[in-house]
Amino acid sequence: MNETVTGFAAIALFGFLVAFGLLMLFMVLVQPVWCIVDCAIDNKRGTVGKVVWILLLLFMYGVANWFYGAFAAAGGALRRLTRLAWLLLIALVVAFLVLYWNNVEFRRGIEQEWNKTQQLVVLATPAELAGNR
């Protein structure tokens, strides 16, 4: 019985991660363009408002679109998908924090990975670099 529950949990986790990955891919590639188009064709927004939002969406790519999509978008589908992405992101952060603070092995693994990345930095002197040529 434990193997079935564990297998089901692994499949559910994998499904959640795939869905989250696809949603984040959408939020990085499609949603920013959708926000600009949504803003440009919005009949209720004035010209100055459109220009300000489009400039923000272009210059603050990846940040402004999250806020525009969740709170200022004229299209309901764009608002719903952006809010869903916010909820999934918050759920993942909360799950990570719960695992980090409640599971010693998880915390130890994170710290080991962090230490490995710190060891990857190699400094060389100009003389050492000249000797390799």
C-alpha positions as CSV (number, residue, x, y, z in Angstrom):
1,M,0.0,0.0,0.0
2,N,2.9,2.4,0.8
3,E,4.4,1.9,-2.6
4,T,1.1,2.8,-4.3
5,V,0.8,6.0,-2.3
6,T,4.4,6.9,-2.9
7,G,4.1,6.2,-6.6
8,F,0.9,8.2,-6.8
9,A,2.5,11.1,-4.9
10,A,5.5,11.0,-7.3
11,I,3.2,11.1,-10.3
12,A,1.1,13.9,-8.8
13,L,4.3,15.9,-8.0
14,F,5.6,15.3,-11.5
15,G,2.3,16.5,-13.0
16,F,2.3,19.6,-10.8
17,L,5.9,20.5,-11.8
18,V,5.1,19.9,-15.5
19,A,2.0,22.1,-15.3
20,F,3.9,24.8,-13.4
21,G,6.7,24.7,-15.9
22,L,4.4,25.1,-18.8
23,L,2.6,27.9,-17.1
24,M,5.8,29.7,-16.3
25,L,7.0,29.2,-19.9
26,F,3.7,30.8,-21.1
27,M,4.2,33.6,-18.6
28,V,7.7,34.3,-20.0
29,L,7.1,33.9,-23.7
30,V,3.4,34.6,-24.5
31,Q,2.0,36.6,-21.7
32,P,4.2,39.7,-22.1
33,V,3.2,40.1,-25.7
34,W,-0.4,39.4,-24.8
35,C,-0.2,42.2,-22.2
36,I,1.0,44.7,-24.8
37,V,-1.7,43.7,-27.3
38,D,-4.3,43.8,-24.6
39,C,-3.3,47.3,-23.5
40,A,-3.0,48.6,-27.1
41,I,-6.6,47.5,-28.1
42,D,-8.3,48.4,-24.8
43,N,-11.0,51.0,-25.7
44,K,-11.5,52.1,-22.1
45,R,-7.9,53.2,-21.6
46,G,-6.7,56.6,-22.7
47,T,-3.7,57.2,-25.0
48,V,-1.5,58.4,-22.2
49,G,-2.4,55.4,-20.1
50,K,-1.7,53.1,-23.0
51,V,1.7,54.7,-23.7
52,V,2.8,54.5,-20.0
53,W,1.7,50.9,-19.6
54,I,3.3,49.8,-22.9
55,L,6.6,51.5,-22.0
56,L,6.5,49.8,-18.6
57,L,5.7,46.5,-20.2
58,L,8.6,46.9,-22.6
59,F,11.3,48.3,-20.2
60,M,10.3,46.2,-17.2
61,Y,9.9,43.0,-19.1
62,G,9.1,40.1,-16.8
63,V,8.0,42.3,-13.9
64,A,5.4,44.8,-15.2
65,N,3.5,42.1,-17.1
66,W,2.8,40.2,-13.9
67,F,1.1,43.2,-12.4
68,Y,-0.6,44.4,-15.6
69,G,-1.9,40.9,-16.3
70,A,-3.2,40.4,-12.7
71,F,-4.7,43.8,-12.0
72,A,-5.0,46.1,-15.1
73,A,-5.7,43.8,-18.0
74,A,-8.9,44.3,-19.9
75,G,-9.2,40.7,-21.0
76,G,-10.6,38.2,-18.4
77,A,-8.6,35.3,-19.7
78,L,-5.3,37.2,-19.3
79,R,-6.3,38.2,-15.7
80,R,-7.3,34.7,-14.7
81,L,-4.1,33.0,-16.1
82,T,-1.9,35.7,-14.5
83,R,-3.6,35.2,-11.2
84,L,-3.3,31.4,-11.5
85,A,0.5,31.9,-12.1
86,W,0.7,34.1,-9.0
87,L,-1.1,31.4,-6.9
88,L,1.2,28.6,-8.2
89,L,4.3,30.7,-7.5
90,I,3.2,31.4,-4.0
91,A,2.3,27.8,-3.4
92,L,5.7,26.7,-4.5
93,V,7.5,29.2,-2.3
94,V,5.4,28.2,0.7
95,A,6.1,24.5,0.0
96,F,9.8,25.2,-0.4
97,L,9.9,27.1,2.9
98,V,8.0,24.4,4.8
99,L,10.3,21.7,3.5
100,Y,13.4,23.9,4.2
101,W,12.4,24.6,7.8
102,N,10.9,21.2,8.7
103,N,13.2,18.8,7.0
104,V,16.8,18.6,8.1
105,E,17.9,16.4,5.1
106,F,16.3,18.8,2.6
107,R,18.1,21.8,4.2
108,R,21.4,19.9,4.3
109,G,21.0,19.0,0.6
110,I,20.3,22.7,-0.3
111,E,23.3,23.8,1.6
112,Q,25.5,21.2,-0.1
113,E,24.4,22.4,-3.5
114,W,25.0,26.0,-2.5
115,N,28.5,25.1,-1.4
116,K,29.2,23.3,-4.7
117,T,28.3,26.5,-6.6
118,Q,30.6,28.5,-4.4
119,Q,33.5,26.2,-5.2
120,L,33.0,26.6,-9.0
121,V,34.5,30.1,-9.0
122,V,38.1,29.9,-10.0
123,L,40.4,32.9,-9.9
124,A,43.5,33.0,-12.1
125,T,46.3,35.6,-12.2
126,P,47.4,37.1,-15.5
127,A,50.6,35.1,-15.3
128,E,48.7,31.9,-15.1
129,L,46.5,32.9,-18.0
130,A,49.6,33.8,-20.1
131,G,51.2,30.4,-19.3
132,N,48.3,28.5,-20.7
133,R,48.7,30.0,-24.2
